């Protein structure tokens, strides 16, 4: 819609739509691709195909954001998980798109406009900025029309979920019971016993350790390992070697001058009217000298601009509808138009300013030019060098390849098939038959669009059975922890038995002997942050006390035991809003149905994922 007319309306509808979207659209990085990736199919859904280019456009920007967030913690395991997540999301999008077409769903221009206007990425000082919108899209290789087309498809797909939410319902009696449960408060005390604090209370005999080893020998193997030599070709390293003279930069500047040229823009006001009769009336009033701003505020149907006198700000070609744009760019500065008809009604336009396009001088953009020149030249060199690398990897040894191409020759440490220290593609290739058993150079591996490697086996270690002496300490620690957990479980059970039997003396002795004490927790709700959520869940799973407190021993997890003394249950006086609770519960219900719909669509479709091409 923004490519049709600039409407600055915001409101609850926009935020509702944003909140309901389940598959987020990634704005940045949408234009990245591998050379020729559009010809590679990574998945098919019936007769619909997903190209590697489309997959990488989703995968690369999300990978970069994850790498930035995790820094050195990021490893190749994340790549594999992220790839599966992305391809599954893309398959779901295609299935929903097919279903939306079958159900004749469509997204109106006003809905699309509301979503884009509400996106903070496109706002300045809390208000939508057309300039920022256009610049962000341009920087990411998108035209407004292309971007809006993708967003419209997403909104259409999500109408399926909106319909589920609208059709879901809940009986008042159900809502009341759920509200009482949700607002319930509980008062209790507890004792938490950590097995690690009681390892000195148990002893593992040597025979048990030996028997465990003999019974579990298959668990104690040193896996097969490989050590490799490799050379890497990267865009970053190529870029470091590139230099440019002023003449080369200036020639590049002339070739790329369009990048540094701002188009002509015009600033106009308009009054949008629903009928020709009313439009002529307003035009007559303007002719009589009535103020344009006042008439816009009184009569204009464009709620986004009427309060600012119909001001649309500066805009260039390709933003407004054709009829509106043609009229504006045919006018003189200060001119008032006749009636201009578009799909939205009748416009009266006042052109206030013409801002001519301009070209930034060479001196002003020199540093930007150098960076762009370097990136362009490096990318071109990378393509040629990758071809050379592939030929040399086939024809000669790795040392000669590294020498001829002036690449660093590296050697890894020993690693296993499950290693995360190296890229997953390198690990898989190192253990392939060609490299591991035949000792040949690998083919050129694409780690990502900017990095390529060739690997060769240097050494390997066969899988072997670990000796008892190597693992006996590990087994002893494991068995000690198991016995300590059994010990604290028994102590917890004894505490409950003493408490239920009213044997206060035995209870006090147990607590003193094991250095334990009750921790009291006053009235809390399910969503409290005052106590460990695992403990809260155990407390709210207990039956309501009748005349006596409910005391129970629980296994909290593999290391901890828990004793709970539930003394009271009540419903909070400050209840959750019924409307809010109903909306949340209906959301859960519609989400569950939505997931089931996707599962059904997947079951009916013929889906193929070519993981080796991801």
C-alpha positions in Angstrom: 0.0 0.0 0.0 2.9 2.3 0.6 3.7 2.1 -3.1 0.2 3.3 -3.7 -0.3 6.1 -1.2 1.4 7.2 2.0 -1.1 6.7 4.9 0.3 7.5 8.3 -2.5 5.8 10.3 -1.5 3.8 13.3 -3.7 2.0 15.9 -4.7 -1.1 17.6 -5.3 -3.0 14.4 -1.7 -2.8 13.3 -0.4 -4.0 16.7 -3.0 -6.8 16.7 -1.8 -8.0 13.3 1.8 -7.8 14.3 1.1 -9.8 17.5 -0.6 -12.6 15.6 2.2 -13.2 13.1 3.9 -16.5 13.9 6.5 -16.7 11.2 8.6 -13.5 11.4 9.8 -11.8 8.2 13.5 -11.0 8.2 14.1 -7.6 6.6 17.8 -7.5 6.5 20.0 -9.7 4.3 17.2 -10.7 2.0 19.3 -10.1 -1.1 22.2 -12.4 -0.4 22.9 -15.3 -2.6 25.4 -17.8 -4.0 26.3 -17.6 -7.6 24.0 -20.0 -9.4 22.1 -20.9 -6.2 18.7 -20.1 -7.9 19.2 -23.3 -10.0 19.7 -25.5 -7.0 16.6 -27.0 -5.4 16.9 -27.7 -1.6 13.3 -28.8 -1.0 10.0 -29.5 -2.9 6.4 -29.4 -1.7 4.3 -31.2 -4.3 5.0 -29.2 -7.5 6.3 -26.2 -5.5 10.1 -25.8 -5.1 12.4 -23.9 -2.7 15.7 -22.8 -4.3 19.0 -22.6 -2.5 19.0 -18.9 -3.3 15.7 -18.4 -1.4 16.9 -20.6 1.5 20.1 -18.7 1.9 18.3 -15.4 1.8 16.5 -16.6 5.0 19.4 -18.5 6.5 22.4 -16.1 6.2 21.0 -13.1 8.0 19.7 -15.2 10.9 23.0 -17.0 11.1 24.8 -13.6 11.3 22.5 -12.4 14.1 23.0 -15.6 16.0 26.8 -15.4 15.6 26.7 -11.8 16.8 24.7 -12.7 19.9 26.6 -15.9 20.9 30.1 -14.7 19.7 32.7 -17.4 20.4 30.0 -19.8 21.8 28.6 -20.2 18.3 29.7 -23.5 16.6 28.8 -25.7 13.7 26.1 -27.5 15.7 24.1 -24.3 15.6 24.4 -24.3 11.8 22.8 -27.7 11.5 19.9 -26.8 13.9 19.3 -23.4 12.3 19.2 -24.9 8.8 16.5 -27.4 9.8 14.6 -24.7 11.5 14.7 -22.4 8.5 13.8 -25.0 5.9 10.9 -26.2 8.1 9.6 -22.6 8.4 9.9 -22.2 4.7 8.0 -25.4 4.0 5.2 -24.3 6.4 5.0 -20.9 4.6 4.5 -22.7 1.3 1.9 -25.0 2.7 0.0 -22.1 4.3 0.3 -20.2 1.0 -1.3 -23.1 -0.9 -4.1 -23.4 1.7 -4.7 -19.6 1.7 -5.1 -19.7 -2.1 -7.5 -22.7 -1.8 -9.6 -20.7 0.8 -9.5 -17.5 -1.3 -7.9 -15.5 1.4 -6.5 -12.1 0.5 -4.9 -9.2 2.3 -6.3 -5.7 1.9 -4.1 -2.7 1.2 -5.1 -1.1 4.5 -4.0 -4.1 6.5 -0.6 -4.2 4.8 -0.2 -0.5 5.3 -1.0 -0.8 9.0 1.7 -3.4 9.5 4.4 -1.5 7.7 3.5 1.8 9.4 3.7 0.1 12.8 7.2 -1.3 12.2 9.7 0.7 14.3 12.4 0.1 11.8 10.7 2.6 9.5 9.9 5.2 12.1 11.6 8.4 13.1 10.5 10.1 16.4 7.6 7.7 16.7 6.3 8.4 13.2 6.6 6.6 9.9 9.3 8.0 7.6 9.0 7.3 3.9 12.6 8.2 3.4 13.8 5.8 6.0 11.5 3.1 4.6 12.9 3.5 1.1 16.5 3.7 2.2 16.4 0.6 4.3 14.8 -1.4 1.5 17.3 0.0 -1.1 20.2 -0.9 1.2 18.9 -4.5 1.4 18.2 -4.9 -2.3 14.5 -4.5 -2.2 12.1 -2.2 -4.0 8.9 -1.2 -2.1 6.8 -3.2 -4.4 8.9 -6.4 -3.9 8.9 -6.0 -0.1 5.2 -5.3 0.1 4.5 -8.3 -2.1 6.3 -10.6 0.4 4.6 -9.0 3.4 1.2 -9.3 1.8 1.7 -13.1 1.3 2.7 -13.5 4.9 -0.4 -11.7 6.1 -2.6 -13.7 3.8 -1.1 -16.9 5.2 -1.8 -15.8 8.7 -5.4 -15.1 8.1 -5.9 -18.8 8.7 -4.8 -18.3 12.3 -6.9 -15.2 12.7 -10.0 -17.1 11.6 -9.2 -19.8 14.2 -8.9 -17.2 16.9 -12.1 -15.6 15.9 -14.0 -18.9 15.8 -12.7 -20.2 19.2 -15.0 -19.9 22.2 -15.2 -20.7 25.9 -18.2 -21.3 28.2 -18.5 -18.9 31.2 -18.4 -21.8 33.6 -15.2 -23.1 32.1 -13.7 -19.6 32.2 -14.7 -19.2 35.9 -13.1 -22.5 36.9 -9.9 -21.7 35.0 -9.8 -18.2 36.4 -10.1 -19.6 40.0 -7.2 -22.0 39.3 -5.2 -19.2 37.7 -5.7 -16.9 40.6 -5.1 -19.5 43.3 -2.5 -18.8 46.0 -0.7 -21.3 48.1 1.3 -21.1 51.4 3.9 -23.7 52.2 7.3 -24.6 53.6 9.9 -26.9 52.1 13.2 -28.7 52.6 15.5 -29.2 49.6 18.2 -31.9 49.8 21.0 -31.8 47.2 22.7 -35.1 46.7 26.1 -33.4 46.1 26.1 -32.3 49.7 25.8 -36.0 50.9 28.4 -37.8 48.8 30.5 -38.2 52.0 27.6 -40.2 53.4 27.9 -43.0 50.9 30.7 -45.4 49.8 31.0 -47.3 46.5 32.9 -50.5 46.9 35.6 -51.5 44.3 33.6 -54.6 43.2 30.6 -52.4 42.2 32.9 -50.2 40.1 34.5 -53.2 38.3 31.1 -54.9 37.8 29.7 -51.6 36.3 32.6 -51.5 33.8 32.2 -55.1 32.8 28.4 -54.6 32.3 28.7 -51.3 30.4 31.9 -51.8 28.4 30.2 -50.6 25.2 29.8 -47.2 26.8 33.6 -46.8 27.3 35.0 -46.5 23.8 37.5 -43.9 22.5 35.9 -43.0 19.2 37.7 -43.0 15.9 39.7 -39.7 15.4 41.2 -37.8 12.5 43.8 -35.1 12.1 43.7 -33.1 8.9 45.7 -30.6 6.9 43.8 -27.9 5.1 44.0 -24.6 3.1 41.3 -22.0 3.2 40.4 -19.3 0.7 38.3 -16.5 2.0 36.8 -13.2 0.8 38.2 -11.4 3.8 41.8 -12.4 3.1 41.5 -11.6 -0.6 40.1 -8.1 0.2 43.2 -7.3 2.3 45.4 -7.6 -0.9 43.3 -5.3 -3.1 44.5 -1.8 -3.8 43.2 0.9 -6.2 44.6 4.0 -7.8 42.6 7.2 -8.0 42.0 6.6 -11.7 40.6 3.1 -11.1 38.4 4.5 -8.3 37.2 7.4 -10.5 36.3 5.0 -13.4 34.4 2.8 -10.9 32.7 6.0 -9.6 31.4 6.8 -13.0 30.2 3.2 -13.6 28.4 3.2 -10.2 27.2 6.8 -10.3 23.6 5.7 -9.8 24.4 4.6 -6.3 25.4 8.1 -5.3 22.6 9.9 -7.1 19.6 11.1 -5.2 16.4 11.3 -7.3 14.2 14.4 -7.6 11.7 14.6 -4.8 8.6 16.7 -4.4 6.7 17.8 -1.3 2.9 18.1 -1.6 -0.3 18.4 0.3 -3.5 16.7 -0.7 -7.2 16.5 0.2 -8.7 13.1 -0.5 -12.5 13.2 -1.2 -14.9 10.3 -1.7 -17.1 11.9 -4.5 -16.6 14.2 -7.5 -19.4 16.4 -6.2 -17.8 17.1 -2.8 -14.4 17.4 -4.5 -15.7 20.2 -6.8 -17.2 21.9 -3.8 -13.9 21.9 -1.9 -12.1 23.1 -5.1 -14.5 26.0 -5.3 -13.8 26.9 -1.7 -10.1 26.9 -2.4 -10.7 29.2 -5.3 -12.5 31.6 -2.9 -9.4 31.7 -0.8 -10.3 29.3 2.0 -7.1 28.0 3.7 -6.0 24.6 2.2 -4.9 23.3 5.7 -8.3 24.0 7.2 -10.2 22.3 4.3 -7.9 19.2 4.5 -8.6 18.9 8.2 -12.4 19.3 7.6 -12.9 17.2 4.5 -10.0 14.9 3.7 -10.5 11.1 3.9 -6.8 10.5 4.5 -6.8 10.2 8.3 -3.0 9.9 8.3 -2.4 13.4 6.9 -5.5 15.5 7.3 -4.5 16.8 10.8 -1.2 18.1 9.2 -3.0 19.9 6.4 -2.7 16.9 4.1 1.1 17.1 4.1 2.7 14.0 2.5 6.3 15.1 3.0 9.0 14.6 0.4 8.6 11.7 -2.0 10.1 10.5 -5.3 8.7 8.5 -8.2 7.5 5.0 -7.7 5.8 5.8 -4.3 2.3 7.0 -5.1 -0.3 5.6 -7.4 0.2 6.4 -11.0 -2.5 9.0 -11.4 -1.4 10.8 -8.3 2.3 10.6 -9.2 1.8 11.7 -12.8 -0.2 14.8 -11.7 2.4 15.8 -9.0 5.4 15.5 -11.3 3.7 17.5 -14.0 3.0 20.5 -11.7 5.0 23.6 -11.1 6.1 24.6 -7.6 3.2 26.4 -5.8 0.6 25.1 -8.2 -2.8 23.8 -7.2 -4.1 20.9 -9.3 -7.5 20.2 -10.7 -9.3 17.0 -9.5 -7.1 13.9 -9.8 -9.0 10.6 -9.7 -7.3 7.4 -8.2 -8.5 4.1 -6.8 -8.9 5.9 -3.4 -11.1 8.8 -4.6 -10.6 12.3 -5.8 -7.5 14.3 -4.9 -6.8 18.0 -4.8 -3.1 18.5 -4.7 -0.9 21.5 -3.8 2.7 21.2 -4.8 4.9 23.1 -2.3 8.5 22.2 -3.1 10.6 20.6 -5.8 13.9 19.2 -4.6 16.1 18.4 -7.6 18.2 15.3 -7.7 21.9 15.5 -7.1 25.1 13.5 -7.5 27.5 13.3 -4.6 31.0 14.4 -5.6 33.8 11.9 -5.9 35.7 13.4 -3.0 32.8 13.0 -0.7 32.2 9.3 -1.4 35.9 8.2 -1.9 36.0 6.1 1.2 32.7 4.4 0.5 33.8 3.9 -3.1 37.0 2.2 -1.9 35.1 -0.2 0.3 32.6 -1.0 -2.5 35.4 -1.4 -5.1 37.3 -3.7 -2.7 34.2 -5.8 -2.1 33.3 -6.0 -5.8 36.8 -6.8 -6.9 37.3 -9.4 -4.1 34.1 -11.1 -5.0 35.1 -11.4 -8.6 38.6 -12.6 -7.7 37.1 -15.1 -5.3 35.1 -16.7 -8.1 38.2 -17.1 -10.3 40.4 -18.3 -7.4 37.8 -20.9 -6.3 37.9 -22.4 -9.8 41.7 -22.4 -9.7 41.6 -24.0 -6.2 39.3 -26.8 -7.5 41.6 -27.6 -10.4 44.7 -27.7 -8.2 43.0 -29.8 -5.6 42.3 -32.4 -8.3 45.7 -32.2 -10.0 48.3 -31.8 -7.2 49.1 -32.1 -3.5 47.9 -29.7 -0.8 51.4 -28.2 -0.2 51.7 -27.3 -3.9 48.2 -25.9 -3.9 49.0 -23.7 -0.9 52.2 -22.5 -2.4 50.8 -21.6 -5.9 47.9 -19.7 -4.4 49.8 -18.2 -1.5 47.4 -19.7 1.0 48.1 -20.6 4.6 48.7 -24.3 5.2 47.1 -25.4 8.5 47.0 -28.6 10.6 44.2 -29.5 13.0 44.3 -31.4 16.3 42.8 -34.9 16.5 39.0 -34.7 16.4 36.0 -37.1 16.4 32.9 -37.3 14.2 30.9 -35.4 16.8 33.5 -32.6 17.1 32.1 -29.0 17.2 35.6 -27.4 17.0 35.5 -27.4 13.2 32.8 -26.6 10.7 30.4 -29.6 10.3 31.2 -29.8 6.6 34.9 -30.2 7.3 34.2 -32.9 9.9 31.9 -34.8 7.6 34.4 -34.6 4.7 37.3 -35.7 7.0 35.5 -38.9 7.8 34.4 -39.5 4.2 35.8 -42.6 2.3 37.8 -40.4 -0.1 39.7 -38.5 2.6 39.8 -41.0 5.5 40.4 -44.2 3.7 41.8 -43.3 0.2 43.9 -40.4 1.5 43.0 -38.0 -1.3 42.4 -34.3 -1.3 38.7 -33.3 -0.8 36.8 -31.3 -3.3 36.5 -27.6 -2.5 34.1 -27.2 0.4 31.8 -24.2 0.6 31.7 -23.3 4.3 29.6 -20.2 3.4 29.5 -17.9 0.5 32.8 -16.2 1.5 34.9 -19.2 2.6 36.2 -22.3 0.8 38.5 -25.0 2.0 40.3 -28.2 0.7 41.2 -30.8 3.3 43.5 -33.9 3.4 44.0 -36.5 6.1 47.3 -36.3 8.0 46.7 -39.0 10.6 44.0 -41.1 12.1 43.3 -43.1 15.3 41.1 -46.2 15.2 38.3 -46.6 17.7 39.5 -48.5 20.8 38.1 -49.9 24.0 39.1 -47.8 27.1 40.8 -49.7 29.9 39.3 -50.1 33.3 42.1 -47.9 34.8 41.2 -45.1 32.4 37.5 -45.0 33.4 37.4 -46.3 37.0 37.4 -42.8 38.6 34.6 -41.7 36.2 32.5 -44.7 37.1 33.2 -44.2 40.9 31.9 -40.6 40.7 28.8 -41.7 38.7 27.9 -44.4 41.2 28.6 -42.2 44.2 26.1 -39.6 42.8 23.5 -42.3 42.2 23.9 -43.6 45.8 23.8 -40.0 47.2 20.5 -39.3 45.3 19.1 -42.5 46.8 20.3 -41.4 50.2 18.5 -38.0 50.0 15.4 -39.6 48.7 15.3 -41.9 51.7 15.9 -39.0 54.1 13.0 -37.1 52.5 10.7 -40.1 52.9 11.7 -40.4 56.6 11.0 -36.8 57.2 7.5 -37.2 55.7 6.9 -40.4 57.8 7.9 -38.7 61.0 5.8 -35.6 60.3 2.7 -37.5 59.4 3.1 -39.7 62.5 3.4 -36.7 64.7 6.8 -37.9 65.9 8.4 -34.4 66.5 11.4 -35.8 68.3 12.4 -38.1 65.4 11.8 -35.3 63.0 14.0 -32.9 64.9 16.7 -35.5 65.1 16.6 -36.1 61.3 16.8 -32.4 60.6 19.7 -31.9 63.0 21.6 -34.9 61.9 21.5 -33.8 58.2 21.8 -30.1 58.8 18.4 -29.3 57.4 15.8 -26.7 58.1 12.4 -25.7 56.7 12.2 -22.7 54.3 8.8 -20.9 54.6 7.1 -19.3 51.6 4.1 -17.0 52.2 1.2 -16.8 49.8 2.3 -17.0 46.2 0.6 -17.5 42.8 1.7 -19.8 40.0 3.7 -17.1 38.2 5.8 -16.1 41.3 9.5 -15.3 40.9 10.2 -15.6 44.7 10.9 -19.3 44.6 12.4 -21.8 42.1 9.8 -22.5 39.4 10.4 -26.3 39.7 9.4 -26.1 43.4 6.4 -24.0 42.6 5.2 -26.5 40.0 5.5 -29.3 42.5 3.6 -27.3 45.2 0.7 -26.5 42.8 0.5 -30.2 41.7 -0.4 -31.3 45.3 -4.0 -31.8 46.4 -5.7 -29.1 48.4 -5.3 -29.6 52.2 -8.5 -30.6 54.0 -8.3 -30.4 57.8 -4.5 -31.1 58.0 -1.5 -29.8 56.0 -0.4 -31.9 53.0 3.2 -33.1 53.4 4.9 -34.9 50.6 8.3 -36.1 49.5 9.2 -35.4 45.9 12.2 -36.1 43.5 12.8 -32.6 42.2 15.4 -33.7 39.5 18.4 -36.1 39.1 20.3 -34.4 41.9 17.7 -33.0 44.3 15.0 -34.3 46.6 12.2 -32.2 48.1 9.9 -32.2 51.1 6.8 -30.0 50.9 4.5 -29.0 53.7 1.4 -27.4 52.0 -0.5 -25.5 54.7 -3.0 -23.4 52.9 -4.8 -22.7 49.6 -6.9 -19.6 48.7 -8.1 -17.6 45.7 -6.5 -14.2 45.3 -8.8 -11.2 45.9 -7.1 -9.3 43.0 -8.2 -11.5 40.2 -6.9 -11.6 36.7 -9.1 -9.8 34.2 -11.5 -12.3 32.7 -11.1 -10.8 29.3 -7.3 -11.0 29.4 -7.4 -14.6 30.7 -10.0 -15.6 28.0 -7.8 -14.0 25.3 -4.8 -16.0 26.5 -6.6 -19.3 26.7 -8.2 -18.8 23.3 -4.8 -18.0 21.9 -3.5 -21.3 23.3 -6.4 -23.2 21.8 -6.1 -21.6 18.4 -2.3 -22.2 18.4 -2.9 -25.9 19.1 -5.4 -26.1 16.2 -3.0 -24.2 14.0 -0.2 -26.7 14.7 -2.5 -29.6 14.0 -3.5 -27.9 10.6 0.2 -27.7 9.7 0.7 -31.3 10.6 -2.2 -32.3 8.5 -1.0 -30.3 5.5 2.5 -31.9 5.9 1.0 -35.4 6.0 -1.0 -34.8 2.8 1.8 -33.1 0.8 4.7 -34.8 -0.9 7.6 -33.0 0.8 11.3 -33.7 0.0 14.2 -32.0 1.7 17.6 -32.4 0.1 19.8 -31.9 3.2 23.1 -32.3 1.4 22.3 -29.2 -0.6 21.5 -27.0 2.4 
